[in-house]
Amino acid sequence: PYRADDPELLAWVHVTEAVSFLGGWVRYAEPRMSLADQDRYFAEMALLGEKLGAEPLPRSRAQAHALIE
């Protein structure tokens, strides 16, 4: 059954939003954004996901893409 507070569902929504937003930012605003800054973005976004109860949460770009795969 559907649960809006399911940690894995919250993680999926959170991670896909974060990946999509960052992808748009890199494409249209900052094409040369460093991978280190992109990783920092995911580390900072994980703090928000934790407050929502999402689990698991990636803390780097590579972890985010691996989670989606």
N, CA, C, O and CB atoms as a CASP TS submission, in Angstrom:
PFRMAT TS
TARGET T0000
AUTHOR 0000-0000-0000
METHOD Language model
MODEL 1
PARENT N/A
ATOM      1  N   PRO     1       0.811  -1.206   0.000  1.00  0.00           N
ATOM      2  CA  PRO     1       0.000   0.000   0.000  1.00  0.00           C
ATOM      3  C   PRO     1       0.856   1.272   0.000  1.00  0.00           C
ATOM      4  O   PRO     1       1.985   1.289   0.491  1.00  0.00           O
ATOM      5  CB  PRO     1      -0.924  -0.003   1.203  1.00  0.00           C
ATOM      6  N   TYR     2       0.287   2.312  -0.558  1.00  0.00           N
ATOM      7  CA  TYR     2       0.962   3.610  -0.649  1.00  0.00           C
ATOM      8  C   TYR     2       1.046   4.266   0.718  1.00  0.00           C
ATOM      9  O   TYR     2       0.081   4.293   1.482  1.00  0.00           O
ATOM     10  CB  TYR     2       0.230   4.535  -1.635  1.00  0.00           C
ATOM     11  N   ARG     3       2.243   4.800   1.007  1.00  0.00           N
ATOM     12  CA  ARG     3       2.450   5.595   2.225  1.00  0.00           C
ATOM     13  C   ARG     3       3.276   6.808   1.841  1.00  0.00           C
ATOM     14  O   ARG     3       4.399   6.666   1.358  1.00  0.00           O
ATOM     15  CB  ARG     3       3.162   4.758   3.361  1.00  0.00           C
ATOM     16  N   ALA     4       2.744   7.980   2.046  1.00  0.00           N
ATOM     17  CA  ALA     4       3.448   9.208   1.688  1.00  0.00           C
ATOM     18  C   ALA     4       4.713   9.402   2.512  1.00  0.00           C
ATOM     19  O   ALA     4       5.600  10.156   2.112  1.00  0.00           O
ATOM     20  CB  ALA     4       2.533  10.404   1.865  1.00  0.00           C
ATOM     21  N   ASP     5       4.809   8.735   3.654  1.00  0.00           N
ATOM     22  CA  ASP     5       5.998   8.883   4.496  1.00  0.00           C
ATOM     23  C   ASP     5       6.965   7.706   4.367  1.00  0.00           C
ATOM     24  O   ASP     5       7.844   7.529   5.211  1.00  0.00           O
ATOM     25  CB  ASP     5       5.584   9.040   5.942  1.00  0.00           C
ATOM     26  N   ASP     6       6.807   6.906   3.319  1.00  0.00           N
ATOM     27  CA  ASP     6       7.718   5.775   3.078  1.00  0.00           C
ATOM     28  C   ASP     6       9.124   6.320   2.795  1.00  0.00           C
ATOM     29  O   ASP     6       9.297   7.089   1.850  1.00  0.00           O
ATOM     30  CB  ASP     6       7.213   4.886   1.878  1.00  0.00           C
ATOM     31  N   PRO     7      10.123   5.944   3.585  1.00  0.00           N
ATOM     32  CA  PRO     7      11.480   6.485   3.413  1.00  0.00           C
ATOM     33  C   PRO     7      12.059   6.274   2.013  1.00  0.00           C
ATOM     34  O   PRO     7      12.739   7.159   1.494  1.00  0.00           O
ATOM     35  CB  PRO     7      12.401   5.858   4.422  1.00  0.00           C
ATOM     36  N   GLU     8      11.803   5.122   1.395  1.00  0.00           N
ATOM     37  CA  GLU     8      12.344   4.873   0.056  1.00  0.00           C
ATOM     38  C   GLU     8      11.641   5.718  -1.000  1.00  0.00           C
ATOM     39  O   GLU     8      12.283   6.204  -1.931  1.00  0.00           O
ATOM     40  CB  GLU     8      12.220   3.392  -0.298  1.00  0.00           C
ATOM     41  N   LEU     9      10.335   5.897  -0.865  1.00  0.00           N
ATOM     42  CA  LEU     9       9.610   6.761  -1.792  1.00  0.00           C
ATOM     43  C   LEU     9      10.087   8.204  -1.646  1.00  0.00           C
ATOM     44  O   LEU     9      10.321   8.890  -2.641  1.00  0.00           O
ATOM     45  CB  LEU     9       8.087   6.669  -1.547  1.00  0.00           C
ATOM     46  N   LEU    10      10.229   8.653  -0.417  1.00  0.00           N
ATOM     47  CA  LEU    10      10.733  10.009  -0.180  1.00  0.00           C
ATOM     48  C   LEU    10      12.131  10.175  -0.770  1.00  0.00           C
ATOM     49  O   LEU    10      12.441  11.218  -1.345  1.00  0.00           O
ATOM     50  CB  LEU    10      10.753  10.323   1.330  1.00  0.00           C
ATOM     51  N   ALA    11      12.968   9.161  -0.632  1.00  0.00           N
ATOM     52  CA  ALA    11      14.322   9.225  -1.189  1.00  0.00           C
ATOM     53  C   ALA    11      14.274   9.316  -2.709  1.00  0.00           C
ATOM     54  O   ALA    11      15.003  10.107  -3.309  1.00  0.00           O
ATOM     55  CB  ALA    11      15.143   7.997  -0.758  1.00  0.00           C
ATOM     56  N   TRP    12      13.421   8.512  -3.333  1.00  0.00           N
ATOM     57  CA  TRP    12      13.316   8.521  -4.797  1.00  0.00           C
ATOM     58  C   TRP    12      12.908   9.905  -5.298  1.00  0.00           C
ATOM     59  O   TRP    12      13.524  10.447  -6.215  1.00  0.00           O
ATOM     60  CB  TRP    12      12.298   7.460  -5.276  1.00  0.00           C
ATOM     61  N   VAL    13      11.878  10.465  -4.697  1.00  0.00           N
ATOM     62  CA  VAL    13      11.410  11.791  -5.101  1.00  0.00           C
ATOM     63  C   VAL    13      12.497  12.834  -4.848  1.00  0.00           C
ATOM     64  O   VAL    13      12.759  13.682  -5.701  1.00  0.00           O
ATOM     65  CB  VAL    13      10.114  12.166  -4.344  1.00  0.00           C
ATOM     66  N   HIS    14      13.115  12.771  -3.695  1.00  0.00           N
ATOM     67  CA  HIS    14      14.148  13.733  -3.331  1.00  0.00           C
ATOM     68  C   HIS    14      15.342  13.652  -4.288  1.00  0.00           C
ATOM     69  O   HIS    14      15.817  14.679  -4.774  1.00  0.00           O
ATOM     70  CB  HIS    14      14.609  13.493  -1.888  1.00  0.00           C
ATOM     71  N   VAL    15      15.820  12.451  -4.556  1.00  0.00           N
ATOM     72  CA  VAL    15      17.012  12.283  -5.395  1.00  0.00           C
ATOM     73  C   VAL    15      16.728  12.663  -6.843  1.00  0.00           C
ATOM     74  O   VAL    15      17.545  13.335  -7.472  1.00  0.00           O
ATOM     75  CB  VAL    15      17.515  10.837  -5.324  1.00  0.00           C
ATOM     76  N   THR    16      15.584  12.246  -7.385  1.00  0.00           N
ATOM     77  CA  THR    16      15.294  12.593  -8.783  1.00  0.00           C
ATOM     78  C   THR    16      15.114  14.102  -8.937  1.00  0.00           C
ATOM     79  O   THR    16      15.508  14.672  -9.954  1.00  0.00           O
ATOM     80  CB  THR    16      14.029  11.854  -9.276  1.00  0.00           C
ATOM     81  N   GLU    17      14.521  14.749  -7.936  1.00  0.00           N
ATOM     82  CA  GLU    17      14.393  16.210  -7.980  1.00  0.00           C
ATOM     83  C   GLU    17      15.770  16.861  -7.932  1.00  0.00           C
ATOM     84  O   GLU    17      16.048  17.775  -8.709  1.00  0.00           O
ATOM     85  CB  GLU    17      13.517  16.721  -6.810  1.00  0.00           C
ATOM     86  N   ALA    18      16.622  16.409  -7.042  1.00  0.00           N
ATOM     87  CA  ALA    18      17.950  16.993  -6.892  1.00  0.00           C
ATOM     88  C   ALA    18      18.779  16.809  -8.161  1.00  0.00           C
ATOM     89  O   ALA    18      19.443  17.744  -8.608  1.00  0.00           O
ATOM     90  CB  ALA    18      18.673  16.370  -5.695  1.00  0.00           C
ATOM     91  N   VAL    19      18.744  15.618  -8.741  1.00  0.00           N
ATOM     92  CA  VAL    19      19.489  15.350  -9.974  1.00  0.00           C
ATOM     93  C   VAL    19      18.967  16.234 -11.109  1.00  0.00           C
ATOM     94  O   VAL    19      19.752  16.808 -11.864  1.00  0.00           O
ATOM     95  CB  VAL    19      19.381  13.851 -10.364  1.00  0.00           C
ATOM     96  N   SER    20      17.648  16.343 -11.224  1.00  0.00           N
ATOM     97  CA  SER    20      17.053  17.142 -12.300  1.00  0.00           C
ATOM     98  C   SER    20      17.375  18.626 -12.135  1.00  0.00           C
ATOM     99  O   SER    20      17.741  19.300 -13.098  1.00  0.00           O
ATOM    100  CB  SER    20      15.535  16.939 -12.335  1.00  0.00           C
ATOM    101  N   PHE    21      17.238  19.126 -10.916  1.00  0.00           N
ATOM    102  CA  PHE    21      17.519  20.541 -10.674  1.00  0.00           C
ATOM    103  C   PHE    21      18.986  20.851 -10.969  1.00  0.00           C
ATOM    104  O   PHE    21      19.291  21.837 -11.641  1.00  0.00           O
ATOM    105  CB  PHE    21      17.173  20.920  -9.218  1.00  0.00           C
ATOM    106  N   LEU    22      19.887  20.016 -10.470  1.00  0.00           N
ATOM    107  CA  LEU    22      21.304  20.258 -10.717  1.00  0.00           C
ATOM    108  C   LEU    22      21.619  20.169 -12.201  1.00  0.00           C
ATOM    109  O   LEU    22      22.392  20.972 -12.722  1.00  0.00           O
ATOM    110  CB  LEU    22      22.161  19.263  -9.935  1.00  0.00           C
ATOM    111  N   GLY    23      21.025  19.197 -12.885  1.00  0.00           N
ATOM    112  CA  GLY    23      21.248  19.074 -14.324  1.00  0.00           C
ATOM    113  C   GLY    23      20.847  20.334 -15.073  1.00  0.00           C
ATOM    114  O   GLY    23      21.563  20.782 -15.969  1.00  0.00           O
ATOM    115  N   GLY    24      19.696  20.909 -14.708  1.00  0.00           N
ATOM    116  CA  GLY    24      19.256  22.158 -15.326  1.00  0.00           C
ATOM    117  C   GLY    24      20.186  23.312 -15.002  1.00  0.00           C
ATOM    118  O   GLY    24      20.503  24.135 -15.861  1.00  0.00           O
ATOM    119  N   TRP    25      20.621  23.359 -13.746  1.00  0.00           N
ATOM    120  CA  TRP    25      21.534  24.430 -13.331  1.00  0.00           C
ATOM    121  C   TRP    25      22.842  24.366 -14.121  1.00  0.00           C
ATOM    122  O   TRP    25      23.324  25.376 -14.634  1.00  0.00           O
ATOM    123  CB  TRP    25      21.823  24.336 -11.816  1.00  0.00           C
ATOM    124  N   VAL    26      23.403  23.165 -14.207  1.00  0.00           N
ATOM    125  CA  VAL    26      24.674  23.001 -14.922  1.00  0.00           C
ATOM    126  C   VAL    26      24.490  23.326 -16.401  1.00  0.00           C
ATOM    127  O   VAL    26      25.340  23.982 -17.003  1.00  0.00           O
ATOM    128  CB  VAL    26      25.218  21.560 -14.751  1.00  0.00           C
ATOM    129  N   ARG    27      23.400  22.878 -16.979  1.00  0.00           N
ATOM    130  CA  ARG    27      23.195  23.095 -18.410  1.00  0.00           C
ATOM    131  C   ARG    27      22.975  24.560 -18.760  1.00  0.00           C
ATOM    132  O   ARG    27      23.538  25.056 -19.736  1.00  0.00           O
ATOM    133  CB  ARG    27      22.019  22.285 -18.886  1.00  0.00           C
ATOM    134  N   TYR    28      22.164  25.254 -17.975  1.00  0.00           N
ATOM    135  CA  TYR    28      21.763  26.601 -18.362  1.00  0.00           C
ATOM    136  C   TYR    28      22.432  27.738 -17.594  1.00  0.00           C
ATOM    137  O   TYR    28      22.453  28.871 -18.075  1.00  0.00           O
ATOM    138  CB  TYR    28      20.313  26.724 -18.206  1.00  0.00           C
ATOM    139  N   ALA    29      22.974  27.461 -16.425  1.00  0.00           N
ATOM    140  CA  ALA    29      23.516  28.555 -15.622  1.00  0.00           C
ATOM    141  C   ALA    29      25.012  28.461 -15.378  1.00  0.00           C
ATOM    142  O   ALA    29      25.713  29.473 -15.407  1.00  0.00           O
ATOM    143  CB  ALA    29      22.814  28.605 -14.313  1.00  0.00           C
ATOM    144  N   GLU    30      25.502  27.260 -15.139  1.00  0.00           N
ATOM    145  CA  GLU    30      26.907  27.123 -14.757  1.00  0.00           C
ATOM    146  C   GLU    30      27.519  25.854 -15.376  1.00  0.00           C
ATOM    147  O   GLU    30      27.790  24.882 -14.671  1.00  0.00           O
ATOM    148  CB  GLU    30      27.043  27.089 -13.214  1.00  0.00           C
ATOM    149  N   PRO    31      27.732  25.876 -16.697  1.00  0.00           N
ATOM    150  CA  PRO    31      28.241  24.682 -17.371  1.00  0.00           C
ATOM    151  C   PRO    31      29.588  24.180 -16.859  1.00  0.00           C
ATOM    152  O   PRO    31      29.914  23.003 -17.014  1.00  0.00           O
ATOM    153  CB  PRO    31      28.356  24.958 -18.820  1.00  0.00           C
ATOM    154  N   ARG    32      30.355  25.054 -16.260  1.00  0.00           N
ATOM    155  CA  ARG    32      31.674  24.648 -15.771  1.00  0.00           C
ATOM    156  C   ARG    32      31.682  24.379 -14.272  1.00  0.00           C
ATOM    157  O   ARG    32      32.744  24.391 -13.650  1.00  0.00           O
ATOM    158  CB  ARG    32      32.696  25.714 -16.099  1.00  0.00           C
ATOM    159  N   MET    33      30.524  24.138 -13.689  1.00  0.00           N
ATOM    160  CA  MET    33      30.453  23.841 -12.256  1.00  0.00           C
ATOM    161  C   MET    33      31.315  22.613 -11.955  1.00  0.00           C
ATOM    162  O   MET    33      31.173  21.574 -12.600  1.00  0.00           O
ATOM    163  CB  MET    33      28.973  23.604 -11.804  1.00  0.00           C
ATOM    164  N   SER    34      32.184  22.739 -10.999  1.00  0.00           N
ATOM    165  CA  SER    34      33.120  21.650 -10.697  1.00  0.00           C
ATOM    166  C   SER    34      32.384  20.440 -10.109  1.00  0.00           C
ATOM    167  O   SER    34      31.315  20.572  -9.514  1.00  0.00           O
ATOM    168  CB  SER    34      34.210  22.136  -9.716  1.00  0.00           C
ATOM    169  N   LEU    35      32.978  19.274 -10.292  1.00  0.00           N
ATOM    170  CA  LEU    35      32.410  18.061  -9.701  1.00  0.00           C
ATOM    171  C   LEU    35      32.417  18.152  -8.182  1.00  0.00           C
ATOM    172  O   LEU    35      31.519  17.622  -7.527  1.00  0.00           O
ATOM    173  CB  LEU    35      33.189  16.816 -10.161  1.00  0.00           C
ATOM    174  N   ALA    36      33.410  18.813  -7.618  1.00  0.00           N
ATOM    175  CA  ALA    36      33.456  18.994  -6.165  1.00  0.00           C
ATOM    176  C   ALA    36      32.255  19.818  -5.689  1.00  0.00           C
ATOM    177  O   ALA    36      31.651  19.498  -4.666  1.00  0.00           O
ATOM    178  CB  ALA    36      34.779  19.682  -5.745  1.00  0.00           C
ATOM    179  N   ASP    37      31.912  20.864  -6.419  1.00  0.00           N
ATOM    180  CA  ASP    37      30.741  21.667  -6.049  1.00  0.00           C
ATOM    181  C   ASP    37      29.446  20.880  -6.241  1.00  0.00           C
ATOM    182  O   ASP    37      28.504  21.030  -5.464  1.00  0.00           O
ATOM    183  CB  ASP    37      30.695  22.958  -6.878  1.00  0.00           C
ATOM    184  N   GLN    38      29.403  20.048  -7.269  1.00  0.00           N
ATOM    185  CA  GLN    38      28.226  19.212  -7.472  1.00  0.00           C
ATOM    186  C   GLN    38      28.080  18.200  -6.332  1.00  0.00           C
ATOM    187  O   GLN    38      26.972  17.941  -5.862  1.00  0.00           O
ATOM    188  CB  GLN    38      28.313  18.485  -8.827  1.00  0.00           C
ATOM    189  N   ASP    39      29.185  17.641  -5.901  1.00  0.00           N
ATOM    190  CA  ASP    39      29.144  16.723  -4.752  1.00  0.00           C
ATOM    191  C   ASP    39      28.694  17.448  -3.486  1.00  0.00           C
ATOM    192  O   ASP    39      27.930  16.906  -2.688  1.00  0.00           O
ATOM    193  CB  ASP    39      30.525  16.080  -4.526  1.00  0.00           C
ATOM    194  N   ARG    40      29.172  18.672  -3.312  1.00  0.00           N
ATOM    195  CA  ARG    40      28.766  19.453  -2.143  1.00  0.00           C
ATOM    196  C   ARG    40      27.264  19.728  -2.176  1.00  0.00           C
ATOM    197  O   ARG    40      26.605  19.700  -1.137  1.00  0.00           O
ATOM    198  CB  ARG    40      29.550  20.779  -2.080  1.00  0.00           C
ATOM    199  N   TYR    41      26.724  19.992  -3.359  1.00  0.00           N
ATOM    200  CA  TYR    41      25.277  20.192  -3.522  1.00  0.00           C
ATOM    201  C   TYR    41      24.520  18.967  -3.003  1.00  0.00           C
ATOM    202  O   TYR    41      23.550  19.112  -2.259  1.00  0.00           O
ATOM    203  CB  TYR    41      24.921  20.458  -5.017  1.00  0.00           C
ATOM    204  N   PHE    42      24.951  17.771  -3.385  1.00  0.00           N
ATOM    205  CA  PHE    42      24.258  16.565  -2.923  1.00  0.00           C
ATOM    206  C   PHE    42      24.431  16.351  -1.426  1.00  0.00           C
ATOM    207  O   PHE    42      23.505  15.894  -0.756  1.00  0.00           O
ATOM    208  CB  PHE    42      24.765  15.344  -3.678  1.00  0.00           C
ATOM    209  N   ALA    43      25.588  16.672  -0.903  1.00  0.00           N
ATOM    210  CA  ALA    43      25.799  16.541   0.541  1.00  0.00           C
ATOM    211  C   ALA    43      24.870  17.487   1.300  1.00  0.00           C
ATOM    212  O   ALA    43      24.307  17.117   2.331  1.00  0.00           O
ATOM    213  CB  ALA    43      27.276  16.830   0.906  1.00  0.00           C
ATOM    214  N   GLU    44      24.713  18.700   0.793  1.00  0.00           N
ATOM    215  CA  GLU    44      23.828  19.663   1.448  1.00  0.00           C
ATOM    216  C   GLU    44      22.360  19.283   1.267  1.00  0.00           C
ATOM    217  O   GLU    44      21.561  19.450   2.188  1.00  0.00           O
ATOM    218  CB  GLU    44      24.075  21.068   0.897  1.00  0.00           C
ATOM    219  N   MET    45      22.003  18.776   0.098  1.00  0.00           N
ATOM    220  CA  MET    45      20.624  18.343  -0.142  1.00  0.00           C
ATOM    221  C   MET    45      20.263  17.150   0.740  1.00  0.00           C
ATOM    222  O   MET    45      19.104  16.992   1.124  1.00  0.00           O
ATOM    223  CB  MET    45      20.425  17.984  -1.622  1.00  0.00           C
ATOM    224  N   ALA    46      21.241  16.316   1.061  1.00  0.00           N
ATOM    225  CA  ALA    46      20.977  15.161   1.926  1.00  0.00           C
ATOM    226  C   ALA    46      20.478  15.607   3.294  1.00  0.00           C
ATOM    227  O   ALA    46      19.679  14.910   3.920  1.00  0.00           O
ATOM    228  CB  ALA    46      22.243  14.304   2.082  1.00  0.00           C
ATOM    229  N   LEU    47      20.936  16.752   3.761  1.00  0.00           N
ATOM    230  CA  LEU    47      20.462  17.272   5.043  1.00  0.00           C
ATOM    231  C   LEU    47      18.961  17.545   5.006  1.00  0.00           C
ATOM    232  O   LEU    47      18.255  17.285   5.980  1.00  0.00           O
ATOM    233  CB  LEU    47      21.219  18.552   5.412  1.00  0.00           C
ATOM    234  N   LEU    48      18.479  18.066   3.888  1.00  0.00           N
ATOM    235  CA  LEU    48      17.038  18.302   3.737  1.00  0.00           C
ATOM    236  C   LEU    48      16.280  16.980   3.672  1.00  0.00           C
ATOM    237  O   LEU    48      15.224  16.831   4.287  1.00  0.00           O
ATOM    238  CB  LEU    48      16.755  19.138   2.472  1.00  0.00           C
ATOM    239  N   GLY    49      16.825  16.023   2.925  1.00  0.00           N
ATOM    240  CA  GLY    49      16.191  14.719   2.814  1.00  0.00           C
ATOM    241  C   GLY    49      16.075  14.017   4.158  1.00  0.00           C
ATOM    242  O   GLY    49      15.081  13.347   4.440  1.00  0.00           O
ATOM    243  N   GLU    50      17.093  14.176   4.975  1.00  0.00           N
ATOM    244  CA  GLU    50      17.061  13.582   6.318  1.00  0.00           C
ATOM    245  C   GLU    50      15.903  14.149   7.134  1.00  0.00           C
ATOM    246  O   GLU    50      15.235  13.416   7.862  1.00  0.00           O
ATOM    247  CB  GLU    50      18.396  13.829   7.052  1.00  0.00           C
ATOM    248  N   LYS    51      15.668  15.442   7.013  1.00  0.00           N
ATOM    249  CA  LYS    51      14.579  16.078   7.759  1.00  0.00           C
ATOM    250  C   LYS    51      13.217  15.574   7.296  1.00  0.00           C
ATOM    251  O   LYS    51      12.253  15.581   8.062  1.00  0.00           O
ATOM    252  CB  LYS    51      14.650  17.599   7.607  1.00  0.00           C
ATOM    253  N   LEU    52      13.139  15.133   6.033  1.00  0.00           N
ATOM    254  CA  LEU    52      11.895  14.582   5.501  1.00  0.00           C
ATOM    255  C   LEU    52      11.716  13.109   5.843  1.00  0.00           C
ATOM    256  O   LEU    52      10.624  12.560   5.698  1.00  0.00           O
ATOM    257  CB  LEU    52      11.853  14.760   4.004  1.00  0.00           C
ATOM    258  N   GLY    53      12.794  12.471   6.300  1.00  0.00           N
ATOM    259  CA  GLY    53      12.733  11.049   6.613  1.00  0.00           C
ATOM    260  C   GLY    53      13.079  10.145   5.442  1.00  0.00           C
ATOM    261  O   GLY    53      12.783   8.950   5.468  1.00  0.00           O
ATOM    262  N   ALA    54      13.705  10.711   4.416  1.00  0.00           N
ATOM    263  CA  ALA    54      14.094   9.931   3.235  1.00  0.00           C
ATOM    264  C   ALA    54      15.300   9.053   3.542  1.00  0.00           C
ATOM    265  O   ALA    54      16.196   9.432   4.295  1.00  0.00           O
ATOM    266  CB  ALA    54      14.406  10.863   2.050  1.00  0.00           C
ATOM    267  N   GLU    55      15.295   7.861   2.931  1.00  0.00           N
ATOM    268  CA  GLU    55      16.411   6.927   3.136  1.00  0.00           C
ATOM    269  C   GLU    55      16.403   5.890   2.028  1.00  0.00           C
ATOM    270  O   GLU    55      15.347   5.310   1.777  1.00  0.00           O
ATOM    271  CB  GLU    55      16.321   6.237   4.530  1.00  0.00           C
ATOM    272  N   PRO    56      17.482   5.622   1.363  1.00  0.00           N
ATOM    273  CA  PRO    56      18.844   6.126   1.541  1.00  0.00           C
ATOM    274  C   PRO    56      19.028   7.441   0.799  1.00  0.00           C
ATOM    275  O   PRO    56      18.290   7.747  -0.138  1.00  0.00           O
ATOM    276  CB  PRO    56      19.874   5.093   1.054  1.00  0.00           C
ATOM    277  N   LEU    57      20.007   8.202   1.220  1.00  0.00           N
ATOM    278  CA  LEU    57      20.305   9.492   0.603  1.00  0.00           C
ATOM    279  C   LEU    57      21.745   9.541   0.116  1.00  0.00           C
ATOM    280  O   LEU    57      22.669   9.229   0.867  1.00  0.00           O
ATOM    281  CB  LEU    57      20.045  10.631   1.589  1.00  0.00           C
ATOM    282  N   PRO    58      21.936   9.932  -1.141  1.00  0.00           N
ATOM    283  CA  PRO    58      23.296  10.059  -1.658  1.00  0.00           C
ATOM    284  C   PRO    58      23.958  11.328  -1.150  1.00  0.00           C
ATOM    285  O   PRO    58      23.295  12.323  -0.857  1.00  0.00           O
ATOM    286  CB  PRO    58      23.292  10.047  -3.183  1.00  0.00           C
ATOM    287  N   ARG    59      25.260  11.271  -1.053  1.00  0.00           N
ATOM    288  CA  ARG    59      26.016  12.436  -0.607  1.00  0.00           C
ATOM    289  C   ARG    59      27.021  12.903  -1.670  1.00  0.00           C
ATOM    290  O   ARG    59      27.905  13.716  -1.399  1.00  0.00           O
ATOM    291  CB  ARG    59      26.743  12.117   0.698  1.00  0.00           C
ATOM    292  N   SER    60      26.859  12.364  -2.885  1.00  0.00           N
ATOM    293  CA  SER    60      27.698  12.788  -4.003  1.00  0.00           C
ATOM    294  C   SER    60      26.910  12.579  -5.299  1.00  0.00           C
ATOM    295  O   SER    60      25.890  11.891  -5.330  1.00  0.00           O
ATOM    296  CB  SER    60      29.056  11.996  -4.029  1.00  0.00           C
ATOM    297  N   ARG    61      27.415  13.190  -6.351  1.00  0.00           N
ATOM    298  CA  ARG    61      26.795  13.054  -7.669  1.00  0.00           C
ATOM    299  C   ARG    61      26.788  11.592  -8.113  1.00  0.00           C
ATOM    300  O   ARG    61      25.782  11.090  -8.614  1.00  0.00           O
ATOM    301  CB  ARG    61      27.534  13.923  -8.706  1.00  0.00           C
ATOM    302  N   ALA    62      27.908  10.925  -7.926  1.00  0.00           N
ATOM    303  CA  ALA    62      28.013   9.519  -8.337  1.00  0.00           C
ATOM    304  C   ALA    62      27.035   8.647  -7.558  1.00  0.00           C
ATOM    305  O   ALA    62      26.400   7.765  -8.136  1.00  0.00           O
ATOM    306  CB  ALA    62      29.450   9.004  -8.138  1.00  0.00           C
ATOM    307  N   GLN    63      26.908   8.880  -6.262  1.00  0.00           N
ATOM    308  CA  GLN    63      25.967   8.101  -5.453  1.00  0.00           C
ATOM    309  C   GLN    63      24.528   8.363  -5.902  1.00  0.00           C
ATOM    310  O   GLN    63      23.709   7.444  -5.917  1.00  0.00           O
ATOM    311  CB  GLN    63      26.130   8.441  -3.952  1.00  0.00           C
ATOM    312  N   ALA    64      24.215   9.599  -6.265  1.00  0.00           N
ATOM    313  CA  ALA    64      22.864   9.928  -6.721  1.00  0.00           C
ATOM    314  C   ALA    64      22.532   9.178  -8.000  1.00  0.00           C
ATOM    315  O   ALA    64      21.458   8.587  -8.117  1.00  0.00           O
ATOM    316  CB  ALA    64      22.721  11.440  -6.942  1.00  0.00           C
ATOM    317  N   HIS    65      23.448   9.199  -8.956  1.00  0.00           N
ATOM    318  CA  HIS    65      23.201   8.512 -10.223  1.00  0.00           C
ATOM    319  C   HIS    65      23.145   6.998 -10.015  1.00  0.00           C
ATOM    320  O   HIS    65      22.359   6.319 -10.676  1.00  0.00           O
ATOM    321  CB  HIS    65      24.292   8.868 -11.251  1.00  0.00           C
ATOM    322  N   ALA    66      23.946   6.469  -9.128  1.00  0.00           N
ATOM    323  CA  ALA    66      23.911   5.034  -8.833  1.00  0.00           C
ATOM    324  C   ALA    66      22.582   4.650  -8.198  1.00  0.00           C
ATOM    325  O   ALA    66      22.037   3.588  -8.498  1.00  0.00           O
ATOM    326  CB  ALA    66      25.076   4.642  -7.906  1.00  0.00           C
ATOM    327  N   LEU    67      22.063   5.492  -7.334  1.00  0.00           N
ATOM    328  CA  LEU    67      20.790   5.217  -6.686  1.00  0.00           C
ATOM    329  C   LEU    67      19.657   5.198  -7.698  1.00  0.00           C
ATOM    330  O   LEU    67      18.756   4.364  -7.603  1.00  0.00           O
ATOM    331  CB  LEU    67      20.510   6.251  -5.603  1.00  0.00           C
ATOM    332  N   ILE    68      19.689   6.100  -8.658  1.00  0.00           N
ATOM    333  CA  ILE    68      18.659   6.128  -9.695  1.00  0.00           C
ATOM    334  C   ILE    68      18.758   4.893 -10.578  1.00  0.00           C
ATOM    335  O   ILE    68      17.741   4.315 -10.962  1.00  0.00           O
ATOM    336  CB  ILE    68      18.783   7.403 -10.547  1.00  0.00           C
ATOM    337  N   GLU    69      19.965   4.494 -10.894  1.00  0.00           N
ATOM    338  CA  GLU    69      20.146   3.291 -11.726  1.00  0.00           C
ATOM    339  C   GLU    69      19.561   2.093 -11.017  1.00  0.00           C
ATOM    340  O   GLU    69      19.607   0.981 -11.543  1.00  0.00           O
ATOM    341  CB  GLU    69      21.644   3.047 -12.046  1.00  0.00           C
TER
END
